[in-house]
């Protein structure tokens, strides 16, 4: 997949007319149909007026190539974090709702259990051995004070996921660091859960989180890895089409 062309097709081309004559000449062509300017993202010459103009130093930073692919991956991770955030907000709201009417919910639960057992018998499942059923029964016995703290913990976790999502979606450096630290802190807990019981959901979440941490550490050169921050910013600068064309102008004039 050519992420540059895909992004330009979705958002439009990013053309820019620099005020430096030699540099502008490399980004501009005259055709019988009118002038065309080169897209800073995909490199295609686009007919019509440029989107922006001014000194090359003031041109927008337009990721392309591998950097654009990385941005796409980070936004996928951000969407996954948003989904988690919503799930934990709903869980926290459910805990608070349970806190206000434990006896009512317990009564409804006890009334519905015979139907659950009948269905379980038909599919060969024993509810007495279910960890989910035991957790629900235990929740009815918790004090309202404990339930409040559980809800607070769920909301805090949802907030962490939301901050991760915002930082990753915007492609901010602090978001990359925050995502690695926040995700890494909870990895030991996920390992502990897997030692208790391996499920598709737990294993999948663990694999995604480990892959995200390793990829962010290496690809984004965090904590000095793979050249560190200096190499990170140099890569962004060197990948810019304007930087490439500036080098070509300098070589030509030399």
Order of alpha helices (4+ residues) and beta strands (2+ residues): alpha-beta-alpha-beta-beta-beta-beta-alpha-alpha-alpha-alpha-alpha-alpha-alpha-alpha
